């Protein structure tokens, strides 16, 4: 499923981003299968997918497009609830469909990043503001507690005028 800047467009303020971020739940065998398929299709994969590592890169050398493939995105718990909350998107109005992370999990992912910066917080605030009244606040609070970012979330919610209760 999409995460990062491309997922932001589904819920918040659209902004430019330099890469595509994808979250994948894959076993070691499936990671190796994916790597083989990608390399046969002309993509560069580095480093080799490792289920213990949080991310690997896939580069389309023709388009010079980089995709970060996250096997362990910060704050994201690959469970049934997360998978049920993904949103199916059709970005090009054709037969191509994909999933994007749900808005609550998007916010938690942005705020739980180890390398979180101001842009990540602004992305989360834009979703809080534009999805005000539509978010599942108990679920958001639960996931924020799991990721140990509840205080940051509450601070940003106050700044954005969103009530978590």
C-alpha positions in Angstrom: 0.0 0.0 0.0 1.1 3.6 -0.6 2.5 5.5 2.4 4.3 8.8 2.4 3.8 11.8 0.1 1.7 10.0 -2.4 -0.7 8.7 0.3 -0.9 12.2 1.7 -2.7 13.3 -1.5 -5.7 11.0 -0.5 -6.3 12.8 2.8 -4.4 16.0 3.2 -2.6 18.8 1.5 -1.0 17.8 -1.8 2.7 18.5 -2.0 5.7 17.5 -4.1 7.7 14.5 -3.2 10.8 13.0 -4.7 10.1 9.3 -4.3 7.3 6.8 -3.8 6.9 5.0 -0.5 5.2 1.6 -0.3 4.6 -0.6 2.7 4.7 -4.3 2.1 4.0 -7.2 4.3 6.2 -10.0 2.9 7.9 -13.1 4.3 11.6 -13.8 3.5 10.5 -16.2 0.7 8.1 -13.6 -0.8 10.8 -10.9 -0.5 13.2 -13.0 -2.5 10.5 -13.8 -5.1 9.7 -10.1 -5.4 13.4 -9.2 -5.8 13.7 -11.7 -8.6 10.6 -10.5 -10.4 11.7 -6.8 -10.1 15.2 -7.5 -11.4 13.9 -9.5 -14.3 11.6 -6.6 -15.1 14.6 -4.2 -15.3 14.6 -2.6 -11.9 17.6 -2.2 -9.6 17.0 -3.5 -6.1 19.4 -2.5 -3.2 20.2 -3.6 -0.7 18.8 -7.1 -1.1 15.4 -7.4 0.6 15.9 -8.5 4.2 12.8 -9.1 6.4 15.0 -7.8 9.3 15.7 -4.5 7.6 12.9 -1.8 7.6 13.4 -0.7 4.0 14.9 -1.5 0.6 15.1 0.6 -2.5 13.7 -0.2 -6.0 14.9 2.0 -8.8 13.5 2.3 -12.3 16.7 3.1 -14.2 14.9 4.3 -17.3 12.7 6.8 -15.5 15.2 7.4 -12.6 12.3 6.8 -10.2 13.1 5.6 -6.7 10.6 3.5 -4.7 11.2 2.9 -1.0 9.7 -0.5 -0.1 9.0 -0.5 3.7 8.8 -3.9 5.3 8.7 -2.2 8.8 7.3 1.3 8.5 7.6 3.3 11.7 4.4 3.1 13.8 2.7 0.7 11.4 1.4 -2.6 12.7 0.6 -5.1 9.9 -2.5 -6.7 11.4 -6.0 -7.5 10.3 -7.3 -4.1 11.4 -4.7 -2.1 9.4 -5.4 -4.2 6.3 -9.1 -3.7 6.6 -8.6 0.1 7.0 -6.5 0.4 3.8 -8.3 2.4 1.1 -8.5 1.2 -2.5 -7.6 4.0 -4.9 -7.7 4.4 -8.6 -5.3 7.2 -9.3 -5.5 7.2 -13.1 -9.2 6.4 -13.7 -8.4 3.2 -15.5 -8.0 -0.4 -14.6 -5.1 0.2 -12.3 -6.0 0.1 -8.7 -3.9 0.0 -5.5 -4.2 0.5 -1.8 -3.2 3.5 0.3 -2.7 3.4 4.1 -5.8 4.6 6.0 -5.7 8.2 7.3 -5.4 7.3 11.0 -2.4 5.0 10.3 -1.0 7.6 7.9 -0.9 10.1 10.8 0.7 7.6 13.2 3.3 6.6 10.6 4.3 10.2 10.0 4.5 11.0 13.7 6.3 7.8 14.7 9.2 8.2 12.1 12.6 8.0 13.8 13.8 10.7 11.5 10.6 12.8 11.9 10.9 16.4 10.7 8.8 19.4 10.5 7.3 18.3 7.1 6.1 15.1 8.6 4.3 17.0 11.4 2.8 19.4 8.8 1.6 16.4 6.8 -0.1 14.9 9.8 -1.7 18.2 10.7 -3.0 18.7 7.2 -4.8 15.3 7.4 -6.1 16.2 10.9 -7.5 19.4 9.5 -8.9 18.2 6.2 -10.4 14.9 7.7 -11.7 16.6 10.8 -14.9 14.8 11.9 -14.2 11.9 9.6 -11.4 10.2 11.5 -11.9 7.2 13.8 -10.4 9.1 16.9 -10.5 6.1 19.3 -8.6 4.0 16.8 -6.2 6.9 16.1 -5.6 7.3 19.9 -5.0 3.5 20.3 -2.5 3.4 17.5 -0.7 6.5 18.7 -0.4 4.9 22.2 1.0 1.8 20.6 3.6 3.9 18.8 4.4 6.0 21.9 3.4 9.3 20.2 0.2 10.1 22.0 1.5 13.3 23.6 2.7 14.6 20.2 -0.6 13.6 18.6 -2.6 15.4 21.3 -0.4 18.6 20.9 -0.9 18.6 17.1 -4.6 18.0 17.5 -4.9 21.0 19.8 -3.0 23.1 17.3 -5.3 22.0 14.5 -8.4 22.5 16.5 -9.3 18.8 16.5 -10.8 17.1 19.5 -9.6 13.5 20.1 -12.4 12.6 22.6 
